[in-house]
């Protein structure tokens, strides 16, 4: 494949890795009769054992990787989230653990536990469910280097526990779940999938007439009306995996809360005529583009989150919505500005970098408004600190 303009070129070992991922996907396409869903393609490109983007060994986070997440931007993010975690731990009467999905470099876990230690609110255990062996190793190393006294409290899981009490946390996890692509064309529905043509991946649409995806698309029909909006066709994502994820969490949560932090919208905003080409986005070496066929295995592939669909699945699982707001409101409610104020403004060398980091986390032009925080719970009878103001539940 020809390199995309403005994107840096990978070295030869990286190219060889991508070729192996490409060959694996081409084999899957051939075995499926020449066509696979985009969900299948995305799952292989991101999670194929030993080869996919998240299960391979390439750097993903920080300046040496492809993108930067909030915990990497500032330790104040984790310290603020810790204030919410402390309240949930108290509400569960001390019989409480934390379970984090996709912990990345381990920075959020580290900052959370160090702040919870200061607050006198450490959980019994901090569990991490991580699909990447390379990231598991980085997570172990960050605790060995910066908080060896807390390392024994952290444990890694390969699958969900049978039951759970405490806080379940996922920061930028939903956006990386494989999604189906659906096309509304007049009165007809199609699923957009992938074929291999002359060694190159190309798009191919097939009629969508039955099944879970068809039913989910039909439920969206009142909102997506290409004829009404003078649009010849409308393309968007449907994330069935996020529904299964929420139902799985509902199955295990006995008492406590689930907090999900990600970029996305409620349904009316998500399926808006202005988003007629969907929200699919790829990230490679801090460059964003929209070609998921470029360097499979070396780039992240994401889509925005339909928080209304997440809330619907949680409700079906018997969970209660505890709050939905922007990241800016959540962090302010959790006291991030008070935490910043602990560093005197006169200490410009230390204060100014932290103030710039907080600005990036809170600014509507940066992460403050696009990123949302949503919470669900079971047997929690108290308003959560992070949602005392800025409620956006009406947008779901």
Secondary structure, DSSP 8 states (H G I E B T S, - for coil): ----TT-----HHHHHHHHHHHHHHHHHHHHTTS-EEHHHHHHHHHHSTTTSTTTS-S--BSTTSSB--HHHH-HHHHHHHHHHHHHHHHHTTT--EEEEES-TTSHHHHHHHHHHHHHT---S-EEEE-S-HHHHHHHHHHHHHH-GGGGGGEEEESS--S-EEEEEEEES-GGGS--EEEEEETTEEEEEEEEEETTEEEEEEEE--SSHHHHHHHHHTTT--TTTTT-S-EEEEE-HHHHHHHHHHHHHEEEEEEEEEEEEE-HHHHT-GGGTT---EEEETTEEES-TTTTTTTSEEE--EEHHHHHHHHHHTT-EEEEEEEHHHHHHHTTHHHHHHTS-TT-HHHHHHHHHHHHHHH-TTTTTTTEEEEEEEES--S--GGGSS---GGG-
